[in-house]
């Protein structure tokens, strides 16, 4: 019998200031563990304080904002030991509030798109915040990416990390139920970045949490990721309509530009005259992972930059991976390193359930009920 979401999770119950960051090309001075350090990043228009937390372990260095749970920087060494920030981001809180395309953010209550911003659950129709044409995207106009999270640092054994907490009230962005969410960012002794998501609700609702880091393993602001080599352990993907809503089909990748099973450069087939690529202006689709839903994280994808030698391996217990090739970066945003971001200067690999699942009965369910605990995990492993 196919393992479904319930089997896995059922159980118990604006002004901104620039942040201080490590130098992008310096050699590592230490690969040891450091307790998270907090500093002021800026304040929202209503005076709410936003902090930047910095932490390091196993050769990985990370900066996280309390606003949106945003990964503001993530630095790893190349084959020669030179560090670079491999995540796209902005310089100030004001820029994140005004114009960020979800750079590095925690996404919820529902990652990805819900068609026409509506769904029906237990006979009741819910109208959500619509912010992507006629659709709801990444939780609506004020999703989890635009909320200030409570942050609790920790060190545990050889690990170091942050617990992030946010409670979404019943009716927020149109979703039913008060949802209490805890997300844990852990840097391990090996330098892996592990993300553990948990949530409970007091009413039936839908949940699909994910992380929206834009990766460039050559370093943010270094230019195009089209030469990055990507492999995805998926024999099928979910085609979309003109509004990027899944049609319900799980199409085979064989013989199409969507076949990344053996690995290939991101840009090799991106200009192919394929209707799906025309809809998304590139790749902006969900891959159906061959492993399905698993009790523990299993391999989903590998990304490699041949020039620097940096690699990123993603393992997850989620059934899908949204690959977005940065199609809508248009040269209007200046990155954290002071360089303009243009189309294809970063890509996203979002482990999650499928888009529009609340309206697609054949897709794995995203329903969460009182007495159940939503739990998913994604691990990002870096190497050269």
C-alpha positions, 0 to 999 in steps of 0.5 A, a space after each residue: 500500500 502506498 504510504 500517504 501523508 496521514 500515515 507519516 504524520 498522524 500521531 499526537 496531538 519599514 526601515 532597514 539596515 544592512 546586516 554584517 556578513 562574513 567576507 564572501 571570498 575569504 578562506 575559512 578561519 574555523 570549521 568548528 561550532 559556534 553558538 548562534 549570535 543575534 544582532 539587530 537587522 532592522 525594524 518594520 514600519 510599526 517598530 517591530 524589531 527584526 534580528 539577524 542570527 549567525 551560526 556556523 558548524 562543520 564548515 558551513 556558515 549561515 545568517 538567518 532573519 527573524 523576518 520570514 525565517 529568511 536565510 540571508 546568507 549561506 556560505 560554504 567553501 569551494 574545492 580550494 577552500 574559498 568561501 562564497 555565499 551561495 544563496 541569493 538575498 537582499 541588503 536591507 530589511 526595507 528591500 525584503 519588505 518591498 520587493 523580495 521574490 521569496 529569497 530564502 524564506 520560510 513558505 506557508 501556510 501552503 507552499 506553491 499555488 492553489 488554483 483560483 485561490 479556493 478549495 473545499 474541505 469537509 463540505 466547506 468552501 474556503 476563499 484564500 488571499 489571491 496574489 498570483 493572477 487569479 491564484 493563491 501563491 505561497 500562502 497569500 499576500 501576507 504568508 509566513 514569509 512576511 511574518 516575524 518569527 520567534 527565534 530560540 537558539 540552541 546547541 545540542 551535542 555536536 549540533 547548533 541551530 535555531 527553533 523558529 515559532 509562528 502561530 497563524 490565527 484561524 482565518 489568516 489569509 483565508 485558511 481555517 484553523 489556528 496553526 501552531 508552527 515550529 521550524 528547526 534549522 540545524 547545522 550539523 557537525 558535517 556542515 549539513 543544513 537540516 530543516 525540520 517542520 512541525 505544525 498542529 491545528 485546532 480545526 481541519 486545514 491544509 498545510 504545505 511548508 517549504 523553504 525558498 532558497 535561491 541557489 547559485 553554487 558559484 556564489 550569489 551575484 556571480 551570474 547564470 546558473 545555466 551551467 550548473 548540473 542538476 539531477 532529480 530522482 524523478 521519472 514523472 512531473 506534474 504538467 501545468 496550465 497557462 496559470 501554472 496550476 497542475 492539470 492533474 496528470 503525472 507525465 513521464 519525463 522520458 523524451 522531454 526537457 524535464 528528464 534530469 534523471 541522469 543529470 545535465 546542465 540546467 540550461 541544456 534544454 531550457 530553450 526547447 520549444 516545449 509548451 510547458 517551458 513556454 508556460 513557465 518561461 523556463 522550469 517552474 514545475 513539480 517533479 514527482 519523486 520516485 521514492 514517494 513519501 518516506 518515513 525518513 529523508 531520502 535522496 531527491 536531487 543533486 546540484 553541482 557547479 563544475 567551476 567551483 566544484 561545490 555540490 548540494 545534495 537534497 534529501 527529504 521525506 516529501 513526495 515532490 520537488 519544485 524546480 524553479 529556474 529563476 525565470 522571473 528575475 528581471 534585473 530590478 533587484 540588487 543582491 546582498 553582494 551589490 550586483 544585479 540579479 537577472 534571469 537565471 541567476 539563481 534556482 530553487 529546489 523546494 521539497 514539498 507536497 504537490 501544488 494545488 493538492 487541495 483541489 486534486 484528489 489524486 495527489 497526496 493529501 495535504 489535509 491536517 486535522 486536530 490530533 495530528 502533527 505535521 512533520 517533514 524534514 529536508 536535509 541539504 548536504 554540501 561538498 566539493 
